[in-house]
Amino acid sequence: MTAISLDQQKVQARQAAKQRRRKAAEENPRAAQAVVQHLQSYLAQESPKCIAGYLPITRELDPQPIMDHWHRRGTITALPVVIAEATPLIFRLYQPGDTLILEKFSTRAPAPNATKVTPDLVLVPMLAFNAAGYRLGYGGGFYDRTIAEYQNTNPKCRFLGLAYADQQHEDVPVGEFDLPLAAIITERGIISTRERA
């Protein structure tokens, strides 16, 4: 029997993961509100200066309630911006009501004149994750490149996955360039995987 490549494994895993996420989204309509409380607990006495989220596409768990909550507390909020393929993301200032532009991958991002910022906490979308903190993304590698860059330039920044609990699946294909997240926030609580120094 011929072994399939890692890329083929990920393609197959994405199809199954999309179905699981769709079902989880339908069964957990209040998940976005629940994760606000869990993140507050996770951060305890911390007050991040800048939190970067994302605007959901398809059935991703929506981080907007988290961003709104912290924005009201005076935290800077930001969104990721794709500069080019095979490059790390950058983050630009975002506040509710700001004008957004449509990017190549059907994501929306702040306009080019929005201020570039360096977050100390990044919320990361995904299709699936395992207990070790590895995520199955969409195949562009943007977040892995960003995590790798921040390990050198901003090692105290934490990358936290945001997902429905039922997106956890231990058969997530992992390659040499895949990097684990510090923790996963779900509607059921926090799954801690590792912490950066």
C-alpha positions as CSV (number, residue, x, y, z in Angstrom):
1,M,0.0,0.0,0.0
2,T,1.4,3.4,-1.0
3,A,1.8,5.9,1.8
4,I,0.2,9.3,1.2
5,S,2.2,12.5,1.5
6,L,1.7,14.9,4.4
7,D,0.0,17.4,2.1
8,Q,-2.5,14.7,1.0
9,Q,-3.1,13.8,4.7
10,K,-3.8,17.4,5.4
11,V,-6.2,17.8,2.5
12,Q,-8.2,14.7,3.7
13,A,-8.1,15.9,7.3
14,R,-9.4,19.4,6.3
15,Q,-12.5,17.9,4.7
16,A,-13.4,15.9,7.9
17,A,-12.5,18.9,10.1
18,K,-14.8,21.2,8.2
19,Q,-17.7,18.9,8.9
20,R,-16.9,18.6,12.6
21,R,-16.6,22.4,12.9
22,R,-19.9,23.0,11.1
23,K,-21.7,20.6,13.5
24,A,-20.0,22.2,16.5
25,A,-21.0,25.7,15.4
26,E,-24.6,24.6,15.0
27,E,-24.7,22.9,18.4
28,N,-22.9,25.8,20.3
29,P,-24.5,29.1,19.3
30,R,-23.2,30.9,22.5
31,A,-19.6,29.6,22.3
32,A,-18.3,33.1,21.4
33,Q,-19.6,34.5,24.7
34,A,-18.3,31.6,26.7
35,V,-14.7,32.0,25.5
36,V,-14.6,35.6,26.8
37,Q,-14.9,34.3,30.4
38,H,-12.3,31.6,29.8
39,L,-9.8,34.0,28.4
40,Q,-10.3,36.3,31.4
41,S,-9.6,33.4,33.7
42,Y,-6.5,32.4,31.6
43,L,-5.0,35.8,31.7
44,A,-5.9,36.3,35.4
45,Q,-4.2,39.5,36.6
46,E,-2.7,40.3,33.2
47,S,-3.7,43.2,31.0
48,P,-2.5,42.7,27.4
49,K,-1.5,45.9,25.7
50,C,-2.6,44.6,22.3
51,I,-4.7,41.7,21.3
52,A,-4.9,40.6,17.6
53,G,-8.0,38.6,16.5
54,Y,-9.5,37.8,13.2
55,L,-12.8,38.2,11.5
56,P,-14.4,34.8,11.0
57,I,-15.0,33.1,7.7
58,T,-17.4,30.2,7.2
59,R,-17.9,28.6,10.7
60,E,-14.9,29.8,12.7
61,L,-15.5,30.6,16.3
62,D,-16.0,34.3,16.4
63,P,-13.4,36.3,18.5
64,Q,-15.3,39.6,18.2
65,P,-16.8,39.4,21.7
66,I,-13.3,38.9,23.1
67,M,-12.0,41.8,21.1
68,D,-14.9,44.0,22.1
69,H,-14.5,43.1,25.8
70,W,-10.8,44.0,25.9
71,H,-11.3,47.1,23.7
72,R,-13.7,48.4,26.3
73,R,-11.0,47.9,28.9
74,G,-8.6,50.0,26.9
75,T,-6.6,47.3,25.2
76,I,-5.5,47.9,21.6
77,T,-7.1,45.5,19.2
78,A,-5.8,44.5,15.8
79,L,-6.4,42.2,12.8
80,P,-3.9,40.2,10.7
81,V,-3.0,41.4,7.2
82,V,-1.6,39.2,4.4
83,I,1.3,41.0,2.7
84,A,2.3,38.3,0.2
85,E,2.2,34.6,-0.1
86,A,4.8,32.6,1.9
87,T,5.4,35.5,4.3
88,P,4.5,36.1,7.9
89,L,1.4,38.2,8.7
90,I,1.5,41.7,10.0
91,F,-1.1,43.2,12.3
92,R,-2.8,46.6,11.9
93,L,-4.9,48.5,14.4
94,Y,-8.6,47.7,14.3
95,Q,-11.5,49.2,16.2
96,P,-15.2,48.4,15.7
97,G,-16.6,50.4,12.8
98,D,-13.3,50.7,11.0
99,T,-13.3,50.4,7.2
100,L,-12.0,47.1,6.0
101,I,-10.7,45.8,2.7
102,L,-11.3,42.4,1.1
103,E,-8.1,40.3,0.9
104,K,-7.1,37.6,-1.6
105,F,-8.2,34.8,0.7
106,S,-11.7,36.2,1.3
107,T,-10.6,37.6,4.6
108,R,-11.1,41.3,5.6
109,A,-8.3,43.5,6.9
110,P,-7.7,47.0,7.9
111,A,-6.8,49.5,5.1
112,P,-3.1,50.0,4.3
113,N,-3.0,53.3,6.1
114,A,-4.1,51.7,9.4
115,T,-1.3,51.8,12.0
116,K,0.9,48.7,12.2
117,V,1.1,47.2,15.7
118,T,2.9,44.4,17.5
119,P,0.5,42.3,19.6
120,D,1.4,40.5,22.8
121,L,-1.5,38.1,22.3
122,V,-2.8,36.6,19.0
123,L,-6.0,34.6,18.6
124,V,-5.6,32.0,15.9
125,P,-8.4,30.4,13.8
126,M,-8.2,26.7,12.8
127,L,-10.0,23.7,11.4
128,A,-8.8,21.3,14.1
129,F,-6.3,20.9,16.9
130,N,-4.7,18.2,19.1
131,A,-3.8,18.2,22.8
132,A,-0.2,19.1,22.1
133,G,-1.4,22.4,20.6
134,Y,-0.8,21.7,17.0
135,R,-3.5,23.1,14.7
136,L,-4.8,22.2,11.2
137,G,-5.0,25.4,9.3
138,Y,-6.0,26.2,5.7
139,G,-2.7,25.4,4.0
140,G,-1.2,28.9,3.6
141,G,1.2,28.6,6.4
142,F,0.8,32.3,7.4
143,Y,0.3,31.7,11.2
144,D,3.2,29.2,11.4
145,R,5.5,31.7,9.7
146,T,4.3,34.4,12.0
147,I,4.8,32.3,15.1
148,A,8.3,31.4,13.9
149,E,9.2,35.1,13.3
150,Y,7.8,36.2,16.7
151,Q,9.9,33.5,18.5
152,N,12.9,35.6,17.4
153,T,11.5,39.2,17.4
154,N,8.8,39.1,20.2
155,P,9.1,35.8,22.2
156,K,6.7,36.9,24.9
157,C,3.8,37.1,22.5
158,R,1.4,34.2,23.0
159,F,-0.5,32.6,20.2
160,L,-3.8,31.1,21.5
161,G,-6.0,29.0,19.3
162,L,-9.7,29.7,19.3
163,A,-11.9,26.7,18.5
164,Y,-14.9,24.7,19.5
165,A,-14.1,21.9,21.9
166,D,-15.3,19.3,19.3
167,Q,-12.6,20.5,16.9
168,Q,-10.1,18.6,19.0
169,H,-8.8,15.6,17.1
170,E,-5.7,13.7,17.9
171,D,-4.9,12.7,14.3
172,V,-4.0,16.2,13.2
173,P,-1.1,15.8,10.6
174,V,2.0,17.6,11.8
175,G,4.9,18.6,9.6
176,E,8.4,19.9,10.4
177,F,7.3,23.6,9.9
178,D,4.1,23.3,12.0
179,L,4.5,25.0,15.4
180,P,2.3,24.5,18.5
181,L,0.2,27.1,20.1
182,A,0.5,28.2,23.8
183,A,-3.1,27.1,24.5
184,I,-6.4,26.5,22.9
185,I,-9.5,28.4,24.1
186,T,-12.8,26.6,23.7
187,E,-16.4,27.1,24.9
188,R,-15.6,24.4,27.6
189,G,-12.4,26.0,28.9
190,I,-8.7,26.3,28.3
191,I,-6.5,23.6,27.0
192,S,-3.0,24.5,28.0
193,T,-0.3,23.1,25.9
194,R,2.9,25.0,26.6
195,E,4.0,28.4,27.7
196,R,6.7,30.6,26.4
197,A,9.3,32.0,28.7
